[in-house]
Every structure is written in structure tokens, then in C-alpha cells.
Amino acid sequence: MKSKITGGETALLFVGKVLNQYEVKYYRCLETGFIQTEEPYWLNEAYSSAITKLDIGLASRNELLRDMVIPVINKYYNTAGKFLDYAGGYGLFTRLMRDKGYNFYHTDVYCQNLFAEYFDLTDLPDFTKFELLTAFEVFEHLPNPLVELEKISAYSDNILFSTVLQPKQPLNSFNDWWYFIPETGQHVALYTEKSLAYLANKFGYNFYTDGMGVHLFTKKQLRSNPFLNRKDPLLIRKMKKWIKKYDSCKQGKNESLLGTDFQFIKSKIS
């Protein structure tokens, strides 16, 4: 199977059961380390519900991302511009950003816009360009990243997105990394920093990353990595906590139930 990033060779990584019924092959790109599934014939079933039952971190993640995005916009982009949240689910992030005064719009072909009605891409003229496009927890869902990125890049010269990078340890089964999430069947593209750098270069973007889960493709040449700014170390700490959300995470005097709830729901749908 050819790599969907480079078009080069891949090697079979392992075979695992997706949606608790399909034996699916996972391949690694020999040049970049990018992991892809075989052609995902199960996606119609996987998206019978646009928001998976296991995405219990949706609300807290959007709050965290809002607090991360605002300083980036304030420092590097035109705060009076239009912004687009791509594949934005129920529109919660768009609503949170509009509440803070940023002119965000929403688009998602698979999910109803509940929180940002009247502030949808369909409410704007065709070919509207945006100061910045956000795409949180989207890239890992893309069966053809090159095709989708070409579509996304038409909206903006700046793409701020999240997808968790592969860990350093070997990945030989689902047990080696929680982000495979085979129970949902939706994560079909899993990235290394090298694979994202390859994509950025191919589409003419500069690439910045926090090295874990948040990344920026931008036509601007920034003076420094916006995620590693020493003035904002709290943002990096908060992102690391979210990526490790299935471990214990203190919320005041009580321990977050996010991790235990995730495992409980996982046992119910397994």
C-alpha cells in the first residue's frame, strides 16, 4: 500500500479489530512514520453518530483550546478578521470564541450546528477567505489527508489544528497507544512530526508545533514558535494535561472523572 502522505512505500505495522468486528491492517510510511489504515470501508458505520460516545472530553477540550487560541490570534493575526472552525462538531468552539469577541464561523458536513446557528460557513458568500482556520481533532479522521488539506487550504493561509503525535515507543498493537481508539473506527490517519512537516512543505506552509498535539501551518514567517513562548508556559502545561486526560487530573479538591468515565464507556461499547 502506498503512503497517503508521500506516495512512497509503506510497511504493514499490525492488524487489529476495529468497531469490534473488522480486522483492519495498519501501515507505516517508511519515509515519515505516518500510520494509515487500509482503505477505510467501515466509515459509514463509524459515523452513524458524528460525535462518538467516547468523546467525553469535548466540552473541557474546547475550553482549553479557546484559552490557547486567543493568545495566538492576538499576537500573530488580525483580531478583527473572520475565522473558521473546520469540522467544528456542534459549533461549541465557534460559540465560545464569539463570546470572547472573535468573529468565528462554523462548518461541519457531518454534524448539526447547534451552538452557532446563523454563524455558519453557509451564511457567508462563496469563496470567503479567513484570517485563520482552526481544525481541532480533525486530521486523524482524514482518509485522504492530501485531498482534504488542499480543500482546507483554499479557505485560509493559516491553519491552527490539533492531532496527537505518535509517542516515541514502538507501536505494535492498539494496546501501545490510547489514540488509536479502534472502538470508534474513526482514527484512520496518525501523524509524526516528520509527516506534518512533509505536508506543510508540500502546501507551502511554515510549520510550528508544540511537539505533542497542537500545530500551526502558516504562510507567515514567525519570529518564534508560538507554542513555546516562555511568556505563556501555562498553555503548554494545560495542553499536556489534556493529552494525558485519561490519567488523573485534579479539578479543585476532586479528581476529574474524565479518565474513569472514558474507561467505563469503553467497556460498555467493547
MIDOTI-152761 format. One line per 2 residues: number of its first residue (from 1); for each residue x, y, z of N, C-alpha, C. Coordinates in nm, 4 decimals. Layout:
<sites>
NUM = X:Y:Z:X:Y:Z:X:Y:Z; ...
</sites>
This chain:
<sites>
1 = 0.0852:-0.1198:0.0000:0.0000:0.0000:0.0000:0.0886:0.1246:0.0000; 0.0543:0.2242:-0.0806:0.1311:0.3473:-0.0893:0.0929:0.4443:0.0230
3 = 0.1908:0.5210:0.0675:0.1677:0.6201:0.1709:0.0760:0.7299:0.1203; -0.0228:0.7661:0.2019:-0.1146:0.8735:0.1642:-0.0574:1.0112:0.1939
5 = 0.0640:1.0151:0.2455:0.1346:1.1407:0.2661:0.2347:1.1652:0.1538; 0.3205:1.0662:0.1285:0.4295:1.0847:0.0329:0.4063:1.0149:-0.1004
7 = 0.3171:0.9147:-0.1037:0.3016:0.8322:-0.2228:0.4058:0.7233:-0.2320; 0.4943:0.7167:-0.1305:0.6010:0.6168:-0.1283:0.5581:0.4869:-0.0624
9 = 0.6578:0.4062:-0.0280:0.6308:0.2730:0.0253:0.5892:0.2770:0.1721; 0.5102:0.1778:0.2098:0.4721:0.1563:0.3493:0.5063:0.0140:0.3887
11 = 0.5012:-0.0122:0.5182:0.5189:-0.1481:0.5700:0.4016:-0.1801:0.6610; 0.3564:-0.3041:0.6564:0.2483:-0.3469:0.7459:0.2956:-0.3356:0.8898
13 = 0.2180:-0.2656:0.9723:0.2536:-0.2459:1.1128:0.1907:-0.3527:1.2007; 0.0589:-0.3659:1.1914:-0.0120:-0.4709:1.2638:-0.1547:-0.4797:1.2111
15 = -0.2263:-0.5802:1.2560:-0.3675:-0.5987:1.2224:-0.4461:-0.5954:1.3525; -0.5552:-0.5175:1.3543:-0.6353:-0.5075:1.4753:-0.7828:-0.4992:1.4438
17 = -0.8638:-0.5264:1.5441:-1.0091:-0.5289:1.5250:-1.0690:-0.3913:1.5504; -1.1370:-0.3377:1.4477:-1.1994:-0.2059:1.4531:-1.3504:-0.2218:1.4636
19 = -1.4141:-0.1351:1.5417:-1.5588:-0.1430:1.5663:-1.5984:-0.2805:1.6182; -1.5026:-0.3449:1.6824:-1.5244:-0.4758:1.7447:-1.5650:-0.5847:1.6464
21 = -1.5368:-0.5624:1.5156:-1.5767:-0.6657:1.4194:-1.4896:-0.6754:1.2944; -1.4214:-0.5676:1.2546:-1.3473:-0.5698:1.1296:-1.1975:-0.5836:1.1561
23 = -1.1354:-0.6822:1.0939:-0.9904:-0.6991:1.1026:-0.9259:-0.6022:1.0040; -0.8577:-0.5026:1.0577:-0.8069:-0.3920:0.9763:-0.6539:-0.3883:0.9820
25 = -0.5937:-0.3657:0.8668:-0.4489:-0.3552:0.8569:-0.4061:-0.2093:0.8753; -0.3009:-0.1912:0.9535:-0.2406:-0.0607:0.9753:-0.1014:-0.0607:0.9136
27 = -0.0714:0.0463:0.8383:0.0547:0.0558:0.7661:0.1319:0.1796:0.8120; 0.2650:0.1694:0.8094:0.3514:0.2826:0.8432:0.4280:0.3296:0.7193
29 = 0.4248:0.4600:0.6940:0.5010:0.5204:0.5858:0.6502:0.5098:0.6180; 0.7275:0.4517:0.5275:0.8693:0.4292:0.5536:0.9477:0.5596:0.5597
31 = 0.9013:0.6631:0.4921:0.9750:0.7897:0.4899:0.9440:0.8787:0.6087; 0.8181:0.8851:0.6502:0.7779:0.9821:0.7529:0.7286:0.9194:0.8827
33 = 0.6997:0.7888:0.8840:0.6443:0.7255:1.0031:0.4944:0.7392:1.0170; 0.4306:0.8127:0.9273:0.2844:0.8285:0.9279:0.2165:0.6911:0.9267
35 = 0.1136:0.6752:1.0084:0.0380:0.5493:1.0140:-0.0994:0.5701:0.9521; -0.1363:0.4795:0.8632:-0.2685:0.4831:0.7996:-0.3287:0.3439:0.8025
37 = -0.4599:0.3398:0.7971:-0.5268:0.2107:0.7848:-0.5335:0.1707:0.6372; -0.5737:0.0481:0.6137:-0.6130:0.0124:0.4780:-0.7321:0.0992:0.4396
39 = -0.7748:0.0968:0.3158:-0.8868:0.1819:0.2749:-1.0053:0.1602:0.3700; -1.0501:0.2658:0.4376:-1.1481:0.2503:0.5470:-1.2922:0.2322:0.4978
41 = -1.3240:0.1104:0.4642:-1.4560:0.0755:0.4119:-1.5651:0.0825:0.5189; -1.5270:0.0946:0.6442:-1.6213:0.0910:0.7570:-1.6670:0.2309:0.8007
43 = -1.6279:0.3364:0.7297:-1.6527:0.4717:0.7800:-1.8002:0.5087:0.7888; -1.8817:0.4608:0.6978:-2.0257:0.4910:0.7079:-2.0812:0.4431:0.8408
45 = -2.0383:0.3266:0.8816:-2.0823:0.2741:1.0111:-2.0194:0.3528:1.1258; -1.8915:0.3870:1.1103:-1.8208:0.4604:1.2164:-1.8850:0.5962:1.2428
47 = -1.9404:0.6589:1.1369:-2.0001:0.7916:1.1507:-2.1524:0.7869:1.1563; -2.2073:0.6726:1.1959:-2.3522:0.6675:1.2177:-2.3918:0.7675:1.3257
49 = -2.2960:0.7977:1.4152:-2.3097:0.9080:1.5094:-2.1884:0.9975:1.4895; -2.2106:1.1244:1.4530:-2.0993:1.2132:1.4177:-2.0040:1.2336:1.5345
51 = -2.0584:1.2471:1.6553:-1.9760:1.2620:1.7747:-1.9782:1.1295:1.8499; -1.8621:1.0652:1.8583:-1.8552:0.9351:1.9223:-1.8874:0.9425:2.0713
53 = -1.9415:0.8352:2.1251:-1.9753:0.8278:2.2678:-1.8517:0.8429:2.3560; -1.7333:0.8106:2.3001:-1.6108:0.8180:2.3789:-1.5519:0.9587:2.3864
55 = -1.6079:1.0523:2.3124:-1.5535:1.1881:2.3170:-1.6149:1.2657:2.4318; -1.5906:1.2164:2.5523:-1.6464:1.2819:2.6703:-1.5648:1.4048:2.7098
57 = -1.4476:1.4232:2.6464:-1.3665:1.5410:2.6745:-1.3999:1.6602:2.5876; -1.5089:1.6514:2.5108:-1.5410:1.7554:2.4133:-1.5541:1.8931:2.4774
59 = -1.6271:1.9040:2.5853:-1.6512:2.0365:2.6450:-1.5240:2.0941:2.7060; -1.4543:2.0162:2.7876:-1.3333:2.0672:2.8524:-1.2243:2.0949:2.7495
61 = -1.2181:2.0133:2.6430:-1.1181:2.0358:2.5383:-1.1419:2.1684:2.4673; -1.2679:2.2004:2.4392:-1.2977:2.3258:2.3709:-1.2656:2.4466:2.4580
63 = -1.2873:2.4356:2.5860:-1.2498:2.5442:2.6762:-1.0985:2.5642:2.6771; -1.0254:2.4539:2.6838:-0.8801:2.4616:2.6852:-0.8272:2.5203:2.5550
65 = -0.8823:2.4745:2.4428:-0.8375:2.5231:2.3131:-0.8690:2.6716:2.2946; -0.9836:2.7136:2.3421:-1.0172:2.8571:2.3371:-0.9088:2.9387:2.4059
67 = -0.8680:2.8938:2.5252:-0.7682:2.9686:2.6019:-0.6307:2.9639:2.5362; -0.6064:2.8641:2.4528:-0.4801:2.8549:2.3809:-0.4822:2.9395:2.2540
69 = -0.5955:2.9395:2.1841:-0.6061:3.0071:2.0548:-0.6028:3.1593:2.0693; -0.6682:3.2118:2.1702:-0.6802:3.3570:2.1840:-0.5437:3.4272:2.1878
71 = -0.4472:3.3819:2.2688:-0.3166:3.4499:2.2663:-0.2456:3.4399:2.1317; -0.2642:3.3287:2.0594:-0.2021:3.3131:1.9278:-0.2612:3.4144:1.8291
73 = -0.3943:3.4253:1.8284:-0.4593:3.5231:1.7409:-0.4152:3.6648:1.7767; -0.4174:3.6960:1.9053:-0.3842:3.8320:1.9490:-0.2428:3.8734:1.9089
75 = -0.1516:3.7785:1.9110:-0.0122:3.8123:1.8846:0.0234:3.8112:1.7361; -0.0370:3.7186:1.6593:0.0119:3.6964:1.5230:-0.0883:3.7314:1.4119
77 = -0.2154:3.7506:1.4459:-0.3157:3.7655:1.3406:-0.4061:3.8856:1.3652; -0.4843:3.9180:1.2648:-0.5748:4.0321:1.2713:-0.6977:3.9939:1.3534
79 = -0.7098:4.0501:1.4702:-0.8195:4.0122:1.5602:-0.9554:4.0536:1.5068; -0.9569:4.1466:1.4111:-1.0839:4.1923:1.3532:-1.1239:4.1103:1.2308
81 = -1.0443:4.0120:1.1949:-1.0734:3.9312:1.0771:-1.1818:3.8271:1.1010; -1.2147:3.7524:0.9955:-1.3071:3.6397:1.0061:-1.2272:3.5117:1.0269
83 = -1.2834:3.4208:1.1064:-1.2180:3.2949:1.1391:-1.3152:3.1802:1.1131; -1.2616:3.0638:1.0821:-1.3456:2.9475:1.0527:-1.3000:2.8280:1.1348
85 = -1.3953:2.7658:1.2042:-1.3675:2.6393:1.2729:-1.4153:2.5260:1.1837; -1.3221:2.4517:1.1299:-1.3483:2.3490:1.0287:-1.3785:2.2159:1.0971
87 = -1.4845:2.1486:1.0483:-1.5299:2.0229:1.1104:-1.5530:2.0454:1.2591; -1.6272:2.1511:1.2875:-1.6419:2.2009:1.4237:-1.7506:2.1378:1.5072
89 = -1.7988:2.0195:1.4675:-1.8949:1.9488:1.5510:-2.0225:2.0281:1.5727; -2.0636:2.0386:1.6971:-2.1891:2.1060:1.7309:-2.1780:2.2590:1.7294
91 = -2.0600:2.3120:1.7015:-2.0425:2.4574:1.6981:-2.0056:2.5177:1.8321; -1.9650:2.4340:1.9278:-1.9350:2.4845:2.0616:-1.8138:2.5775:2.0598
93 = -1.7075:2.5386:1.9892:-1.5879:2.6232:1.9868:-1.6188:2.7584:1.9213; -1.6938:2.7562:1.8129:-1.7320:2.8815:1.7474:-1.8068:2.9722:1.8437
95 = -1.8991:2.9148:1.9189:-1.9755:2.9939:2.0154:-1.8851:3.0507:2.1245; -1.7935:2.9688:2.1755:-1.7029:3.0143:2.2807:-1.6146:3.1288:2.2319
97 = -1.5690:3.1197:2.1074:-1.4837:3.2255:2.0529:-1.5641:3.3527:2.0236; -1.6853:3.3376:1.9756:-1.7695:3.4556:1.9521:-1.8023:3.5235:2.0850
99 = -1.8205:3.4445:2.1893:-1.8470:3.5016:2.3215:-1.7311:3.5883:2.3689; -1.6111:3.5593:2.3204:-1.4919:3.6360:2.3574:-1.4629:3.7485:2.2573
101 = -1.5492:3.7650:2.1556:-1.5347:3.8772:2.0650:-1.4647:3.8488:1.9340; -1.4427:3.7211:1.9018:-1.3738:3.6852:1.7783:-1.4761:3.6352:1.6765
103 = -1.4691:3.6881:1.5549:-1.5713:3.6656:1.4534:-1.5545:3.5284:1.3874; -1.5862:3.4259:1.4629:-1.5716:3.2875:1.4172:-1.6983:3.2381:1.3488
105 = -1.6770:3.1510:1.2491:-1.7852:3.0798:1.1815:-1.7566:2.9304:1.1879; -1.8590:2.8532:1.1644:-1.8540:2.7078:1.1813:-1.8824:2.6377:1.0495
107 = -1.8194:2.5215:1.0307:-1.8613:2.4317:0.9234:-1.8365:2.2878:0.9653; -1.9304:2.2011:0.9327:-1.9144:2.0569:0.9549:-2.0214:1.9854:0.8728
109 = -1.9803:1.9079:0.7746:-2.0759:1.8422:0.6852:-2.1426:1.7226:0.7514; -2.0863:1.6759:0.8636:-2.1396:1.5559:0.9273:-2.2222:1.5841:1.0512
111 = -2.2186:1.7069:1.1019:-2.2753:1.7329:1.2347:-2.3581:1.8614:1.2334; -2.4695:1.8591:1.3015:-2.5574:1.9752:1.3075:-2.4964:2.0860:1.3919
113 = -2.5040:2.2067:1.3420:-2.4551:2.3244:1.4133:-2.5605:2.3659:1.5163; -2.5382:2.3316:1.6414:-2.6356:2.3594:1.7463:-2.6074:2.4898:1.8210
115 = -2.4794:2.5214:1.8403:-2.4436:2.6332:1.9276:-2.4129:2.7622:1.8518; -2.3930:2.7538:1.7207:-2.3546:2.8741:1.6452:-2.4408:2.8909:1.5211
117 = -2.5694:2.8649:1.5354:-2.6616:2.8830:1.4234:-2.6594:3.0288:1.3784; -2.6673:3.0483:1.2464:-2.6578:3.1790:1.1800:-2.5132:3.2285:1.1677
119 = -2.4210:3.1518:1.2216:-2.2781:3.1848:1.2070:-2.2071:3.0640:1.1474; -2.2615:3.0198:1.0353:-2.2114:2.9023:0.9660:-2.1466:2.9450:0.8343
121 = -2.0616:2.8611:0.7811:-1.9994:2.8895:0.6509:-2.1058:2.9150:0.5446; -2.2168:2.8450:0.5548:-2.3248:2.8613:0.4566:-2.3921:2.9984:0.4653
123 = -2.3684:3.0723:0.5736:-2.4243:3.2060:0.5882:-2.3354:3.3138:0.5256; -2.2216:3.2734:0.4704:-2.1267:3.3677:0.4116:-2.1232:3.3528:0.2601
125 = -2.0759:3.4547:0.1889:-2.0613:3.4433:0.0430:-1.9636:3.3313:0.0062; -1.9837:3.2725:-0.1096:-1.8910:3.1716:-0.1593:-1.7502:3.2305:-0.1699
127 = -1.6521:3.1458:-0.1481:-1.5103:3.1807:-0.1632:-1.4624:3.2834:-0.0597; -1.5332:3.2919:0.0525:-1.4848:3.3766:0.1620:-1.3499:3.3256:0.2103
129 = -1.2538:3.4166:0.2273:-1.1231:3.3821:0.2828:-1.1199:3.4227:0.4301; -1.0480:3.3419:0.5091:-1.0454:3.3628:0.6530:-0.9041:3.3951:0.7006
131 = -0.8981:3.4778:0.8036:-0.7700:3.5128:0.8630:-0.7000:3.3886:0.9180; -0.7773:3.3012:0.9787:-0.7226:3.1782:1.0377:-0.8306:3.0725:1.0370
133 = -0.7931:2.9496:1.0079:-0.8834:2.8351:1.0157:-0.8358:2.7445:1.1276; -0.9287:2.7000:1.2117:-0.8957:2.6030:1.3151:-0.9562:2.4680:1.2778
135 = -0.8864:2.3617:1.3138:-0.9345:2.2255:1.2847:-0.8867:2.1352:1.3977; -0.9696:2.1228:1.4996:-0.9286:2.0509:1.6194:-0.9802:1.9062:1.6174
137 = -0.8877:1.8141:1.6361:-0.9173:1.6702:1.6338:-0.9866:1.6339:1.5022; -0.9272:1.6758:1.3923:-0.9802:1.6526:1.2575:-0.8845:1.5678:1.1739
139 = -0.7567:1.5993:1.1771:-0.6606:1.5380:1.0842:-0.6550:1.3858:1.0978; -0.6737:1.3345:1.2185:-0.6681:1.1891:1.2378:-0.7885:1.1181:1.1765
141 = -0.8900:1.1942:1.1375:-1.0098:1.1373:1.0764:-1.0026:1.1344:0.9235; -0.8981:1.1883:0.8655:-0.8948:1.2087:0.7207:-0.8437:1.0852:0.6470
143 = -0.9279:1.0192:0.5679:-0.8817:0.9021:0.4924:-0.7861:0.9387:0.3797; -0.7935:1.0637:0.3325:-0.7034:1.1121:0.2269:-0.6532:1.2509:0.2645
145 = -0.5500:1.2590:0.3496:-0.5054:1.3889:0.4011:-0.4685:1.4898:0.2938; -0.4057:1.4471:0.1847:-0.3654:1.5414:0.0805:-0.4868:1.6074:0.0149
147 = -0.5884:1.5280:-0.0133:-0.7098:1.5800:-0.0762:-0.7794:1.6787:0.0172; -0.7899:1.6407:0.1442:-0.8614:1.7261:0.2396:-0.7840:1.8541:0.2690
149 = -0.6522:1.8429:0.2780:-0.5729:1.9622:0.3079:-0.5771:2.0618:0.1929; -0.5848:2.0119:0.0709:-0.5993:2.1028:-0.0430:-0.7303:2.1810:-0.0325
151 = -0.8351:2.1128:0.0119:-0.9647:2.1780:0.0298:-0.9588:2.2803:0.1439; -0.8978:2.2420:0.2553:-0.8879:2.3302:0.3712:-0.8058:2.4545:0.3385
153 = -0.6948:2.4356:0.2669:-0.6030:2.5463:0.2411:-0.6648:2.6540:0.1523; -0.7726:2.6209:0.0821:-0.8403:2.7218:-0.0004:-0.9108:2.8264:0.0864
155 = -0.9390:2.7924:0.2112:-1.0097:2.8856:0.2995:-0.9172:2.9868:0.3669; -0.7917:2.9454:0.3910:-0.7048:3.0328:0.4690:-0.5583:3.0004:0.4456
157 = -0.4749:3.1015:0.4648:-0.3295:3.0827:0.4590:-0.2732:3.0394:0.5931; -0.3612:3.0222:0.6908:-0.3169:2.9903:0.8271:-0.4091:2.8854:0.8873
159 = -0.3531:2.7715:0.9266:-0.4321:2.6599:0.9793:-0.3766:2.6204:1.1155; -0.4569:2.6392:1.2182:-0.4204:2.6017:1.3546:-0.5005:2.4774:1.3900
161 = -0.4330:2.3696:1.4239:-0.5044:2.2433:1.4415:-0.4443:2.1587:1.5526; -0.5198:2.0599:1.5944:-0.4702:1.9642:1.6931:-0.4861:1.8225:1.6394
163 = -0.3849:1.7444:1.6621:-0.3896:1.5996:1.6461:-0.2716:1.5472:1.7251; -0.2902:1.4433:1.8025:-0.1852:1.3963:1.8924:-0.0773:1.3230:1.8126
165 = 0.0478:1.3619:1.8334:0.1580:1.2970:1.7642:0.1867:1.1600:1.8244; 0.2370:1.0709:1.7402:0.2719:0.9372:1.7858:0.3755:0.9444:1.8986
167 = 0.3638:0.8576:1.9965:0.4648:0.8530:2.1035:0.5946:0.7929:2.0513; 0.6991:0.8046:2.1298:0.8304:0.7577:2.0860:0.8438:0.6058:2.0936
169 = 0.7695:0.5407:2.1819:0.7847:0.3962:2.1955:0.7266:0.3238:2.0738; 0.7715:0.2004:2.0461:0.7193:0.1231:1.9327:0.5688:0.0997:1.9462
171 = 0.4999:0.1006:1.8320:0.3562:0.0771:1.8287:0.3315:-0.0532:1.7534; 0.2972:-0.1565:1.8278:0.2783:-0.2884:1.7682:0.1362:-0.3412:1.7827
173 = 0.0534:-0.2667:1.8562:-0.0864:-0.3060:1.8732:-0.1628:-0.1879:1.9295; -0.2943:-0.2010:1.9367:-0.3773:-0.0958:1.9946:-0.3400:-0.0676:2.1396
175 = -0.2888:-0.1684:2.2076:-0.2570:-0.1522:2.3492:-0.1424:-0.0546:2.3739; -0.0671:-0.0229:2.2693:0.0517:0.0607:2.2858:0.0211:0.2104:2.2834
177 = -0.1035:0.2478:2.2443:-0.1354:0.3909:2.2348:-0.2863:0.4102:2.2383; -0.3324:0.4902:2.3328:-0.4764:0.5102:2.3500:-0.5410:0.5788:2.2299
179 = -0.4616:0.6541:2.1501:-0.5187:0.7385:2.0450:-0.5655:0.6599:1.9222; -0.5346:0.5316:1.9155:-0.5903:0.4505:1.8065:-0.7433:0.4457:1.8159
181 = -0.7945:0.4316:1.9375:-0.9382:0.4242:1.9663:-1.0129:0.3403:1.8608; -0.9818:0.2120:1.8496:-1.0456:0.1277:1.7475:-1.1945:0.1071:1.7703
183 = -1.2413:0.1315:1.8937:-1.3838:0.1134:1.9228:-1.4718:0.2043:1.8382; -1.4183:0.3196:1.7966:-1.4982:0.4135:1.7167:-1.4756:0.3959:1.5667
185 = -1.3582:0.3476:1.5274:-1.3262:0.3293:1.3859:-1.3009:0.4585:1.3099; -1.2844:0.5700:1.3827:-1.2743:0.7000:1.3164:-1.1314:0.7502:1.2980
187 = -1.0367:0.6999:1.3760:-0.8987:0.7467:1.3651:-0.8241:0.6603:1.2639; -0.8112:0.7140:1.1427:-0.7540:0.6360:1.0320:-0.6225:0.6946:0.9815
189 = -0.5761:0.8055:1.0416:-0.4535:0.8720:0.9988:-0.3824:0.9259:1.1227; -0.2626:0.8766:1.1498:-0.1936:0.9070:1.2748:-0.0526:0.9566:1.2428
191 = -0.0188:1.0734:1.2948:0.0932:1.1501:1.2431:0.2160:1.1479:1.3332; 0.3299:1.1663:1.2682:0.4540:1.2018:1.3348:0.4815:1.3488:1.3037
193 = 0.5735:1.4082:1.3770:0.6121:1.5460:1.3457:0.6700:1.5542:1.2042; 0.7436:1.4509:1.1650:0.8035:1.4495:1.0313:0.6965:1.4473:0.9219
195 = 0.5895:1.3742:0.9441:0.4837:1.3662:0.8431:0.4088:1.4990:0.8309; 0.3882:1.5694:0.9420:0.3241:1.7006:0.9350:0.4153:1.8019:0.8670
197 = 0.5445:1.7938:0.8946:0.6400:1.8825:0.8278:0.6391:1.8586:0.6771; 0.6254:1.7329:0.6366:0.6187:1.6991:0.4942:0.4958:1.7643:0.4300
199 = 0.3810:1.7545:0.4975:0.2583:1.8147:0.4453:0.2705:1.9659:0.4356; 0.3246:2.0279:0.5394:0.3402:2.1732:0.5389:0.4267:2.2167:0.4216
201 = 0.5364:2.1497:0.4010:0.6270:2.1844:0.2914:0.5589:2.1669:0.1551; 0.4819:2.0604:0.1416:0.4150:2.0322:0.0148:0.3155:2.1424:-0.0223
203 = 0.2504:2.2010:0.0786:0.1496:2.3034:0.0527:0.2026:2.4459:0.0751; 0.3325:2.4590:0.0947:0.3934:2.5913:0.1034:0.3728:2.6630:0.2350
205 = 0.3560:2.5870:0.3435:0.3365:2.6465:0.4753:0.4646:2.6392:0.5577; 0.4806:2.7345:0.6469:0.5745:2.7196:0.7570:0.5060:2.6354:0.8639
207 = 0.5826:2.5574:0.9371:0.5271:2.4607:1.0317:0.5805:2.4873:1.1713; 0.4861:2.4996:1.2667:0.5222:2.5164:1.4072:0.4411:2.4147:1.4882
209 = 0.5010:2.3600:1.5919:0.4326:2.2585:1.6724:0.4778:2.2676:1.8172; 0.3909:2.2236:1.9072:0.4318:2.2125:2.0469:0.4984:2.0779:2.0740
211 = 0.5077:1.9936:1.9691:0.5736:1.8644:1.9823:0.4863:1.7567:2.0409; 0.3606:1.7889:2.0683:0.2707:1.6906:2.1282:0.1373:1.6819:2.0549
213 = 0.0635:1.7936:2.0499:-0.0710:1.7812:1.9960:-0.1268:1.9018:1.9242; -0.0587:2.0181:1.9322:-0.1103:2.1392:1.8706:-0.0092:2.1889:1.7676
215 = -0.0598:2.2305:1.6499:0.0286:2.2607:1.5378:-0.0268:2.3788:1.4580; 0.0630:2.4438:1.3849:0.0250:2.5570:1.3019:0.0924:2.5465:1.1657
217 = 0.0101:2.5499:1.0591:0.0584:2.5697:0.9232:0.0284:2.7159:0.8886; 0.1284:2.7916:0.8515:0.1060:2.9335:0.8238:0.1981:2.9819:0.7131
219 = 0.1457:3.0713:0.6288:0.2267:3.1327:0.5253:0.3149:3.2435:0.5836; 0.2868:3.2804:0.7085:0.3695:3.3802:0.7747:0.4974:3.3170:0.8282
221 = 0.6053:3.3943:0.8248:0.7296:3.3527:0.8888:0.7319:3.4146:1.0278; 0.7093:3.3345:1.1301:0.7029:3.3868:1.2657:0.8428:3.3930:1.3267
223 = 0.8614:3.4871:1.4156:0.9927:3.5030:1.4795:1.0269:3.3878:1.5722; 0.9241:3.3280:1.6281:0.9471:3.2180:1.7227:0.8290:3.1230:1.7180
225 = 0.8474:3.0067:1.7743:0.7406:2.9084:1.7824:0.6331:2.9596:1.8783; 0.5103:2.9822:1.8319:0.4076:3.0416:1.9192:0.3674:2.9531:2.0362
227 = 0.3964:2.8241:2.0268:0.3564:2.7325:2.1338:0.4638:2.7170:2.2407; 0.5822:2.7687:2.2136:0.6916:2.7525:2.3082:0.7368:2.8863:2.3646
229 = 0.6490:2.9848:2.3546:0.6782:3.1168:2.4078:0.6909:3.1086:2.5598; 0.8033:3.1491:2.6117:0.8270:3.1374:2.7559:0.7310:3.2216:2.8386
231 = 0.6710:3.3212:2.7747:0.5757:3.4049:2.8478:0.4437:3.3325:2.8712; 0.4207:3.2246:2.7981:0.2934:3.1533:2.8096:0.3137:3.0054:2.8429
233 = 0.3993:2.9712:2.9401:0.4239:2.8293:2.9682:0.2999:2.7558:3.0165; 0.2043:2.8295:3.0742:0.0837:2.7656:3.1253:0.0056:2.6964:3.0132
235 = 0.0052:2.7560:2.8928:-0.0676:2.6979:2.7809:-0.0135:2.5602:2.7465; 0.1184:2.5472:2.7494:0.1795:2.4186:2.7182:0.1456:2.3178:2.8271
237 = 0.1524:2.3606:2.9526:0.1200:2.2696:3.0628:-0.0247:2.2217:3.0532; -0.1147:2.3144:3.0177:-0.2566:2.2777:3.0088:-0.2799:2.1786:2.8957
239 = -0.2102:2.1983:2.7830:-0.2270:2.1061:2.6705:-0.1757:1.9677:2.7061; -0.0645:1.9610:2.7749:-0.0099:1.8319:2.8155:-0.1069:1.7597:2.9081
241 = -0.1722:1.8347:2.9960:-0.2699:1.7741:3.0859:-0.3876:1.7173:3.0078; -0.4297:1.7924:2.9031:-0.5423:1.7420:2.8251:-0.5059:1.6153:2.7502
243 = -0.3858:1.6116:2.6899:-0.3438:1.4928:2.6158:-0.3360:1.3722:2.7088; -0.3024:1.3958:2.8338:-0.2962:1.2884:2.9322:-0.4256:1.2802:3.0127
245 = -0.5363:1.3171:2.9491:-0.6625:1.3309:3.0216:-0.7135:1.2002:3.0801; -0.6647:1.0876:3.0311:-0.7123:0.9601:3.0828:-0.6360:0.9189:3.2073
247 = -0.5360:0.9994:3.2457:-0.4741:0.9856:3.3758:-0.5493:1.0773:3.4715; -0.5151:1.0711:3.5984:-0.5846:1.1579:3.6934:-0.5488:1.3031:3.6692
249 = -0.6496:1.3888:3.6805:-0.6302:1.5325:3.6569:-0.7102:1.6064:3.7634; -0.6432:1.6798:3.8503:-0.7083:1.7433:3.9632:-0.7942:1.8620:3.9201
251 = -0.9145:1.8682:3.9712:-1.0036:1.9817:3.9491:-1.0480:2.0288:4.0878; -0.9748:2.1250:4.1448:-1.0035:2.1659:4.2807:-0.9672:2.0525:4.3761
253 = -1.0576:2.0206:4.4670:-1.0319:1.9141:4.5642:-1.0682:1.7773:4.5101; -1.1463:1.7749:4.4042:-1.1910:1.6471:4.3495:-1.1078:1.6065:4.2295
255 = -1.0917:1.4773:4.2129:-1.0210:1.4247:4.0970:-1.1182:1.4154:3.9799; -1.0726:1.4562:3.8610:-1.1581:1.4516:3.7431:-1.2064:1.3087:3.7169
257 = -1.3309:1.2974:3.6742:-1.3877:1.1671:3.6386:-1.3706:1.1355:3.4910; -1.2994:1.2204:3.4177:-1.2843:1.2027:3.2738:-1.2211:1.0673:3.2411
259 = -1.1122:1.0356:3.3103:-1.0431:0.9100:3.2820:-1.1250:0.7870:3.3152; -1.1855:0.7853:3.4325:-1.2649:0.6694:3.4717:-1.3910:0.6571:3.3871
261 = -1.4504:0.7699:3.3505:-1.5689:0.7667:3.2641:-1.5338:0.7113:3.1262; -1.4174:0.7520:3.0744:-1.3733:0.7024:2.9436:-1.3603:0.5505:2.9469
263 = -1.2951:0.4974:3.0493:-1.2763:0.3526:3.0587:-1.4097:0.2805:3.0770; -1.5015:0.3413:3.1542:-1.6328:0.2807:3.1760:-1.7112:0.2715:3.0460
265 = -1.7145:0.3813:2.9700:-1.7883:0.3823:2.8441:-1.7238:0.2865:2.7428; -1.5914:0.2835:2.7437:-1.5176:0.1933:2.6545:-1.5560:0.0477:2.6816
267 = -1.5708:0.0134:2.8085:-1.6087:-0.1251:2.8430:-1.7510:-0.1565:2.7984; -1.8356:-0.0540:2.7945:-1.9742:-0.0741:2.7554:-1.9889:-0.0986:2.6054
269 = -1.9027:-0.0344:2.5237:-1.9179:-0.0487:2.3795:-1.8228:-0.1535:2.3206; -1.7367:-0.2102:2.4044:-1.6426:-0.3123:2.3546:-1.7146:-0.4454:2.3307
</sites>
